[in-house]
Amino acid sequence: MARKTTTLRWLTFVLALAIAASGYSVSGSPMGKSDGSRRRSGRGAPTQKDISSCSMPPKELNVPARQFSFQNETGQSIEIEWLGEDSKTMFVLCSYVGKKAGPSGLWRSTNQGLYYNNDTSKVLSTAIRPDHGLLKSPADPSRAILVAAGATAKGNSIVFVTSNSGVTWNRVSLPFPLKRFVFHPSRSHLLLASSATNPMTKKRNLYLSTDFGASWKRIINDVYSFAWGSTGDKEETIYASYGLLKDRRVSTLSRTDDLTKHWKVILPKLQHFLISTRFVFASIGRPGKNMRDLYVSERSGANHTWLKARLPYALSSGSYYVLDSHEHVAFVHLDMTGTGTGTLYTSDAQGVNYAVSLRNHLHHHGSTDFYVVKSMRATYISTVAASNDPTAKRESRITFNRGGRWHPLRVGDCAESGGSECTLHLHGVMGMKQGPLKTISGPLSVKHVHGLIIAHGMVGKYADTGKADVYVSRNGGYQWKKVLTGTHKYTIGDLGKLIVAVPINVHSHIQDTLYYSENYGQCWHSSKFSTTPWHFTGLLADPISMGMQVTLWGYTASDGIWQTVTMEFQDIVERKCNDDDFETFHPHLENKDDTEAAEGCVMGYREAVQTVKANAWCRQAKGATEVTVTTSPCSCTRADFECDYGYILVSGECKFDKSVPSNQSRAMKCAKGEDQYRRSSTGYRQIPGDHCDGGVRNNYLQWVWVDCKGHEDLSALDRPTKKNSASAGTVIVILIALVAFAGGVIVCLRRKRACERMSGGSAHYVPVRQREESSTDTDDNDEALLDVSKPPPTRKSTAPARPAPPPAAVDSEDM
């Protein structure tokens, strides 16, 4: 479940009042104590006629609003998190920013934010870190950790842990100064943590807890990177690189499948590694050459066969960036010049052979607009430069078949005719880093809300960061409609049927009105949420966007008191949906990539999903989820195939790429001791994950066998021979770089800010399993995505000259 937090840096405002008791009020009543009774503000609940009549400007139809004031809180930042299985428990953490941190305020609600109890005493009035201070386990939502801002007399970190949604908190003094936490993705009692770099030894160590932080044991000295295993591994699997060598600037990668009892070297002399759902990535330097190659090991339990990724060029400058690898295919951005403008490649099903997907793709200074649409399978959005220059004008592109073909985004009824007046450009991370767009919500989609995408954008020939309105697509990005003028923060409820947005002004965040739609953004209405001027800072729905309550937070403009406002949309949409309120939605029905395919056929099959009708004035039952009622196979057509390695798309056909060096175009793959490999003679390959069969498949996939002899430079890194079947890890190679774990989708491993800018703090940039909240690392350069080419800084090391299992802690520390 995606994390929903925000941090407001409010350094210039000095709180003037300190009020002794907490206050609770209903919108429209005086601030202070309240009897808790509900009272609607404004007119009564809207009717079906009210909601279905779209008026401009939106008609005022007020929603019951409950305010809660966090009195006596003088903290400069606020962080909000859901805990528990029932999505009713919420925590608010008010903390200070700066070195002179005072006690943080911890507040807990068990009724979805309607009322909060002050639980500050449960954590001994401790100052909590304002950034990454509240961390929730991805495996058990009732377990969380608070990280104190201070330290013990020995300089070690202090944390508070809960296993019961905050009913109780236990103080733990760590035996090390904390750098970073990593939760186990499925076993909530397991934790990994690294210490901060020792200023004397220039090293940091890796620690393991098997009781959710109550006790810790040091397991590796001089660790560089580490991660839990993923799909195909045992639950006790840990990967770790350690022992950086100063002369070669490389380290050793090992893994254990039994929580450190037995370690096995799987690659010597590397610097980073990346664990995805299906692959392990690494980059390897060529001995004696300033060149790097990307290597891939497909997940197969404890065995690793390393294959060189077939990209058109070895990297002598610039960077590899692995952007995503969770849907049978890896997306890799290759920047040959280091300018931020490069080429986006997609892999085959083995993650080895890469073909051009999108040219002039932008990935600049660690930022990219590459976005995985979670509400529509095989759909991605990104940004290209109008020329091979990252400072040039930007244009948005969308693909509906995992990078096989990319298209401009089209608006409304003119989507068929094209032209700049119909071309939409979305504002992602890159656009949101500039000028007035820094605080807006980014693209938002939710997995179980099929077809719905919300984003800021503008219509024109190129993107302009000075302009932004809110656009909605109901069919997965095929057509878009402008629904709100200006910049906003927004969120989704009621499985997408409910959309709530609050305007944002670059010069002032003072607001007292929100806008909402109860029919997927077709019609909008306004509602007052405060009777006094209010400095709005954020909003969120429940963790999976199913509920009818939305929480806003901010502070009063007059005295700076932190407040939350809970909007109760269930009070105006009282009827629960019945069978007559549903209709069938066919994803990809508007697909025009292939006129020969049956309607809705993408990636070899079509779907039919039951959704609530837009004009049905009802809400879905608690716990309801949309169900795919049918899945039908499709015959293969041209759209099910893309250009293979060494080929590019020219006038709709895959042609040999003459720019690929001849010694790299000879072979695709020689692996696992085979004397021959099979390759396509047509220049096409079936898109990874495409399930089509029959049709024109044989026209595009005609196989020939090629002798592997003479292609040692393209063979497996540890390919066994008849005379030697040594296991992976016995061949000496030089690794030049790598990445980090993201549980099936690779982005924003440690920092949460870039992810939240893309999502508005609701649906993260990608569905990361070991999410950014699993880390307390706050290095300023961590907002970059996974750069697998930049070597880490040189450090002193006592690592042995030969590859060896990780050095056991000399004095293992237990608590």
N, C-alpha and C positions, 0 to 999 in steps of 0.2 A: 504494500500500500504506500502510496506516495506520501512523502512527508510534507506537512503544511506549516511552515514557519516563516517568520520575517524578523529582521533586525532593523530598527530605526535608529540612526545615529543623530541624536538630538543634542548637540554639544553647546549650542549658544543660548538655549532657553533655560532659565533658572526658575525652578518651581517656587512659587511664592507662598503657597498654603500648605499646611500640614494638618490634616483633619484626623481626629483620633479614631474614629470607627469607620468600618466599611459601610457602603451605602448601596441600596438596591431600589430601583425605580422602574416604573413603566413609562414608555414614551408619552409625553404630554403631562406628566406629574412632576412636582418639584423634586429636585435632587435630595436624596437622603433616605432614611428608612422607609420601607413600604411594607404593606401587609401581604404583598406578593400576588394580589388578585390581578386578573387580566383586564385590560381595558384597551379597546381598539382606538387608534388615533384616526381622526377624520371620519369619512363616510364608512358605511358598512361593507360587508364582503361583496365583491363584484359578482355579477351573474354571468351566465353563458353568453348572453347578448353583449354585455360589457366587454368581455375579454376577446370576443371574436371580431369586434369592430375596431379595425386598426385606424388610429387617429394620429395625425401629426400636427403639433407636437403630441407626445404620448399623454393619454388621459390619466389624471391622478386617481389611482385606486389604491388606497393605503392598506398596508399589511400590518398586523399587530407587531409591535416592536418592544422588546424588553431591554432596558439598559441596566448595566451593573458598573459601579464605580469602585476602582481599587484604591481606596483612600490611603493616604500616608505613603504612597509609593513615589519615591523620587528617583527611581532608576531611569536611565536614558534609553534603554532598549527593552523590547518586549518580544517574547517568544511563546508561541501557542502550539500545543501538541495534543492529539487524541491518544488516549490509552484505553486498553481493555477490548474485549471481544464484541461488546454490544454497542460500540460507538457512542456511548453516553458520557464517558469520563473524559474531561478536558483539563489540561494544565495550562496555566499562564505563569510565565517566569519573567519577572521584572528585574533587570540587572543594570549595573553601572558600566560605563565605558571609560577606560583609562586606568592608570596605575593605582590611583587612590579609590579603590572600589569599596563601597559600603555593602552592608548585608543585602542580599537579593530577596525579593518577595516571591514566595511560591504559593500559588492559589490553585485550588482543586474544585472542580464541579462534577457532580454525578448525574446531572440532568441536562446535558448538552449545552451547558453554558448559561442556563437561566439564573443560576445562583452559584457563587463560589465561596468556599471556606478558606480562610487564611492558614496555610500549612507551613508557614515559614519556620515555626519552632521545630518542626519535624526534621529539618536539616540544620538545626542549631544556629539559625540566622547567619548562615555562611554566605559569603560572596561567591556566586556562580559565574562561570565564564559567560560573557554576553554573546560570544560567537561559538557555536557548537557546544553549548553548555548543557542542553537537554537532548539525550540520545535514546532512541527507542529501538528495541530488538526487532528485526524483520521477521524473526521466527515466532515470536510470542509478543503480541501487542500489550500484554500486561506487564512486561519487563522493560525497565528503562534505567538510565544512568544519568546522574547529574555530576558534572565535572567542576570542581571548585576552582576559583581563580587564584587562590593562595596555595601555599605549600607548607610542608612540615619544616621543623628546624633543620633537617638534613637536606632540604630542598626537594623532597619527593612530593608527588601529587596526592590530592585527596579527592575521593569520589563518594557519592551516595548512590546506593542501588536499591531498587524495589522490584519485587516479583509479584506484587498484588495490586497493580495499577495505582500505586502511590498511597495505599492505606498506611503502610509503614515504609520508612527509609532507614537503611543501615549505612553507617559511616565506615569507610575503608581507607586506611592509609596505604597507598601503593608503595612497593619497595623500589620505586624508580620515578623519575620525572617523566610524565606522560607526553608522548608525541602524537600517538595515533591509536585509536581503537578500530578493530574490525570484528563485527559480529559474525557468528556462523549463520549461513543462510537458512538452515532448517533445524539445528539443535541449539536451542536458546541458551543452554547453560554453558556453552563453549564460547570463549573469547580469546582473541589474539590482541596484543598491544606491543608497540615499540616505544622505547624510551627516547627522550630527547638526546641529541648528540652531546656526548661528554666533551666539554671544552678542553680537557687535558689530553684525552686519548683520541679525540676526533672520531669516536665510534658510538653506535647505538645498538642496543640489544633487543632481542625478541622474547616476549613473555607469553605464557599460556595460563589461562584460568579454566578449570573444569567445573566450577561452581558459581558461575555468573559473577565473577569479580570478587568473591569473598576471600580467595587466596590466589597467589600467583607463584609461578615457577619460571625462572629464566631458562630458556631452552637453546638459544643460539647467541653467541657473541658476534659482534661486528656484522649485524644484519643490514642489508640494503633495502630489499623489497620482500614482501611476503603476501600470501593470499591463501584462503581456504580453497579446496578443490571444488569442482563443479560437476556437471552432468558427466557420467561415466566414471567418476572417482568414488571412492568410499567416503562415508561421512567424516571419517577421521583423517582425511588427506589434507596435508599442508604443503604448500610450495614456499620455498625461501631461497633468496640469493644472498650471499654473504662473502666477506673477505675480499674487499676491493684491493686490487694490486696496483700500486702506484705507477709502476713502469708501463703496464699495459692498460691500465684504467678499466679492468674487467673484474668480474667476480664469478662465483660458482653457483649454479642452480641445482638444488636437491629437492626431493620430495619424501614425505613419510606418509604411510597409510595407516599408522597405528598411534597417532598422537605422540610422535617423537621417539618411540621406542627403537625404531630402525629407520635410518635415512639411506637414501640412494641418490647418487649423483646422476642427473639426467642430462646436464650440459655443463661443461667446464668453461670458465673464462667468459662469463657474460656480464652485462651491466643491468639489464632490466628484463622483465618478462610480463606477458599478458595472458591471463586465463579467461577464455570466453566459454560459452556453452558447449561448443564443439571443438574449438581449436586452442592451441597454445602458440603464441607468436613470439618471435625473437628476431633481432637483426644481427648479422654476422659480418665482421670485417674480413676483407681478403688480406692474407698475410703479405706484408710489404707494400700494400697499396692503400691509398686513402679512398677506399670504396666500401660500400656496405650493401648487403643483400638481406632481404626479409626471408626468414625461414618459418615454416609452419609445421606443427605436429598435430595430426588429427587425434582427438581424444579416443583412447583405447585402453582404459584402465591404467595399470602401472607401466605399460609398454609405450614408448615414444619413438616413432620413426620420423625423423626430421627431414622435410623436403624443402628445397629452395623454391620460394614463390617466384613464378614466372611473370615478371614485370618487364616491360620493354627495355628498361635501363637499370643498371646498377647505380646506386645512389652515391655520388661523390660529394654532393653538397645538398643543402636543403633538408627535407624531412619526410618520413613516412608518418601518416596519421591513420590509425585504424578507427573508423567512425562507428561501425556497427557490424555485428556478426551473429545475430540471433535468429535469422530466418533463412537458414541453409546457405547463406551467402555472406561474404565479408566485403564491406565497402572500405577501400583504402584510398586516401588522398596522397598523391605523390607531388611534392613541390620540388622541382628540379632546380629552381633558381633562388629559393629562399625568400621570394618576394611576397608570398601569401596567395599567389594565383598559380594553380596547378591543374592536374587532371585527376578526376575521380575514377577509380577502377572498381570493377566487381569481380569476385572470384567464381570459380566453379564450385561444385559441391564438396570437393576435397580441400578447398581453401588454397589451392596451389597455383592454378592458371588464372591470370588476371587479364581482363579485356577492358578497353576504354568504355566508360559509361557516360562521362560528362566532362567536356573540356572547359577551360577558363573557370574552373571551380574555385570558389573563394574559401580560404582558410587562413586568416591573417592574424598574426600576433596571438595565437592560441584561441581564436574565436572562429566559430563557423555557424552558419544558419542551417546546417544539415539537421533535418527533423524527421523522426519516425512517426508517422500518423498511426496512432494506436487504435483508432476507430475504423480503419479500413486496411485490410490485409494487402501486403505488397506495395504500399503507398508511402512515398517519401517526398519531402520538399526540401529544396536547397536554393542557393544563390550563386549566380555566375557573374563575372565581370563582362562588360560589353566588349572589352579588348583584353589582351594579356597584360593587365595592369590592375593591381588591387585598389588603386585610387580612382579607377574609372567608374562610370555609372554601373549600378547594380541592377540585375534582373532576376526575378524568381522563376524557378522551374519545378515541375512536379512529375513524378513517374508513378504509374499504376501497376508496373510489373517488375518491381525490384531492380530498377535501373536499366531495363532493356531499352526503353525509350523515354525521353523527357519532353515535356510540353510547357508552354506558357500557361499561366493561370488566367481563366476567363471569368468575366462578370456578367451575370444576368442573362437577358434575352439575346444579347449580341455575342454570346459565346461562340456561336456558329460562324459569324462573319469575320471575327478577328479584328485586328487594328489596334492601335495604341489606346483608343478610347475604351477598349474592352479588356486591356491587359492589366492584371492585378499583380502588385509586388508586395510581398509580406515583409513585416519587420521582425526579424529574429534577433539573435544575440548581437550580431554585428551592427545592425541599425539601432538597437536599443542601447548601445554603448555611447551613442552620440546625442548631444544636445538635449532637446526636450523629451526624448523617448526613454530616458533612463529608468523611469519608475513605472512604466506601463506593463500590462500583462503581455506575455508572448503567446505564440500558438498554443492552443489547448485542445486536446482530444483525450477521450477515455475509452479503454478497451471495450467495455460492454455497452457503450453508447454508439451503436453502429452508424457510420456515415457522418457524424457531427464533428465539425472542426470550427473553432473560433480563433480569429487572429486579427491583429492590427495590420493595416496595409493602406495602399493608395493606388489609384488608377492612373496610368500614363505610360509613356514610352520607357522611362527608367524610374527606379526608386528614388524618393526624395525623403531624407530623414527629418525634414521639417514638417511633413504632412503625415497624418495618420488618422484613420477612422476604423471602426469595428466592422468586420465582415464575417459572415457565417456561411458555411457550406453544409447542406443536409445530405449530400450524396457523395461524400468522401473526397471532395476537392474538384469534381468535374465542373460544377458551376458554383459561383459565389454571389452573395448579395450583401450590399451595404445595409447595416441595420442600425448603427448609431454613429453620430457625427462626433469627431474629436477623440481624445485619448481617454481610456478607462482602465480599471481593474475589473476582472470578471471571474465568475466561477460557475459550475454546473451542479444541478441537483435533480432529483426525481428522474434519474436515468436519462438525463439530457433534455427532457421536456422543459425543465425549469432552467433558465439562464438569468443570472443576476449580475448587474454591472453598476459601478460607481464612477462617475466622471472624475478625471484628474486634470488639474490645471497646473502647468509648469511653474507658474508664479505663486500659486496658493493651493493648498490641499484642503481648504475649508469647505466642507460639504454638509448638507443636511438632507439630501434627497438621493435615492437610488432608482435604477430602472430595472424592470424585470419583464420576462416573457415566459408564458406558460405553454407556448406552442412552438418550441424549437427556434425561437427568434423571429417568427413571422410578424407578431404584433407585440408592441411594447407599452408598458404603463409605468407611471412614476409613483413613488411612495416616500413620504417623509419618515426618516428614522430618528430624527432629533429635533427638539424644539429650540435648541440653542446652537450657535455656531460650533462646529465640530471639526477638528483636524483629523481627517481620515487617513489611515495608514495601510489597511489591508482587509481582506475578507476571505472566507473559506467555507466550503460545505463539508459534509462528512467525508471520511477518507476515500470512499468509493463512489461518491456522487450519487447516492441512492435516496438520501433523505430530503425532507422538505424544510429543514431549518438551515439558515445561513447566518454565520457570525461575522460581524464587522468589528474592527477594533481601531482605536485612535485615542485622542485626548481632547478635552475641552479647550476651546480657544481662549477662554477667559482665565483659567487657573492651571491648565496643564495636567489635570487629573486623568490618569489612564482609565479608559472605559471600554467595555464591549457592548455591542447591541446585537441581540438575537432576533432575527426576523422569522416569524412563524407562518410560513406559507401554507401549512396544513390547515390553518384556520380559515383560509379563503377558498381552498380546494378540498372540500370535505368528502366528496363522493369518491369511493374507490372504483377503479376501472373494472369493467366486466368484459366478457368475450367480445361483445359487439363494438368495443372501443378499440380493438386491435386491427391492424392491417399488415400486409406482407411487404417488407422492404427487400428489394433485390440489389445487393451491392454490385457495383460495376456495371449496372444496366446501361449507363451512358457511355461505356467504353467504345471509342472509335478507332482504336489501334488496329483492329482487325475486323473488316466487314464480313469476312467469311465465317467467323465464329458465331456460335449461338449467343443470344443476348445474355449478358452477365458472365460470360466465360472469361476468366482470367486465371492464369497459372494452372490451367487444366481442369478447373471445376467451377461451378456456380453455386451460390447459396441463396436461401430464402430465410429471412429473419422476421420474427413477429415484433412489431413496435406499436406503440400507442399512437392513434391518429392525432394529427396536430390540432384538429378542432374538437377533440374530446375533452370536455371540462371535467377531468378526473385525475386522481393521483394513483400511482401504482402501489400495490400492497407492500408492506414492510418485508424486506428480504427478497423481493421479486427480482428476477434477472431475465434478460431477453434470451430467447431460445432459438437456435437455428433449426428450423423445422425440416429443411431438406438440403441435401448436398448431392449434386448431380455431376458425374464425370463429363468431360468434354473431349472431343477429338482434337488432335493437334492441328494448328494452323501456323501461318508465318509468325504470328505474334508470340508464339511460345518459344521462339528461338532468338538468340542474340549472337553477336559476333564473338568468335573464339579469340584466344590469345594470338596476337600478331595480325589481327584483321580489324578494320575500322568500317563504320557505316558510311557508304557513299551512295547518295541518291536512292536510299532505301535498300541497298544490297551490301553485303559484307565483302569488302575487297581487301587484298593483302596490303598491309601497312609497310610501305617502302622505307619508312624511317626507322623501322626496327632493325637493329644490327643483325647481319646474316647469321652470326654464330649463336644468336639467341632465338632465331626463328626456326631452327632445325628440329627442335624436339620439345615436346610438351612435358613429358614425365617418364623417368626411369626409376622405379622404386621397388623395394622389397625383394631385391635379388633377381628380378625378371630380366630376361635377355632381350625382350622386345617390349615395346609399348604400343598402345592403340591410340590413334588420333584421327580426328575428322579430316576428310579431304575436301570438304566444302567451305570451310571457314566459319561454320555455324556450330553452336552448341545449345542444348536445351537449357533454359534458364533454371538455375538451381532451385529446387523446391517445386518446380512445375510438374504436375501430375497427369498431363495430357497423354493420350495414347492413340495409336492409329493415325488416321488422317494422312497428313503430308509428312509424317515423322521421317520416313525413310528417304524422302527427298532432301532433307537437310542433314541427316546423320548417316553418312556413308563412311565406314571405318576402313582404315588400312593399317597394316602392321609395319613398324619401323624398327630397325636394329638399334639397340641401345649403345653398341660399341662406338666409341669416339665422342660420346656425349657425357663424359664424366663430370664436366663442369655443371651439368644440369641434373645430376643424379641425386639420390637421397644422401643426406649428410652422413648417415650411418648405415648405408645399404649393405646388408650381409652378403657374403659370397659363399660359394660352395666350400671353400677352404676355411672360412672364418665366419661364424655366425654370432660374433660378439654383440652384446646388447647395446642399446643406445647409451651414450655417455662414455664409451671407451675410445672414441675418436676425438683427437684434439682439434678444436676449431677456435676461432676468435669471435666472440660476440661483441657487437658494438652498441647495441641499445635495445630498449624494449618498452614495456608499458606497465599496466597494473590491472587488477581484477575488477570486473564489473558485472559478474554473474549473468553472462549471456548477452549483455549489451554493453558496449564499452564507451563510456563518456563520463566526464566530471566525477572522477573517482572520489576525490577528497573534498573539494570545495562545493558548497551547495549553491553559491550565488549565481553562477552561470546557468545552472539548471533552473533555478527559480525565475530568472529573467525570461527564459524560454517559455515558462509554464505559468507564470503568475503565482507560483507557490502552490499550485494545485496538482496538475499532471506533469510529472517531471519530464525533462528533455527526452529521456528514454527510460524504459522500465528497468532501472538498475536494481539488482537484487542486494548486493552489498552496497548499500546506497551511501550517498554523501553524508548522511547523518551517522553513519557508522564510524566516522573519523573525527578526530579533534585536531587534525593537522591544519594549521592556518598559514602555511607558506603563501606568500603573495603571488607566486608564479604558478600556483596549482590550478588556476582556472583554465589553463590550456588543456585541450583534449589530449588523447594519448599520443604523445610524440615518441616514436620508437627509434629515433635516430640520434637524439642528443645524448652524449655520454654524461654521466654524473660527474660531479667535481672530484678531482683526485684527492685521495685521502691516504693517510698512513694505514698500513695493514700488517697483521701478523699471519696472514693466510699462508698455508704451505705452497710450495712451488707446484706440487702435483695436486690434481683434483682429489679431494677427500671428503668424507662425510662432514657435515657442519660441526664446528668445534663446540663440544659440550661446554656449558657454563662451568667455569672453574670453581665458583662457589655458589652453586644453585641456591637461589633465595626462595624460601617458602614462608608462608604466613599461616 
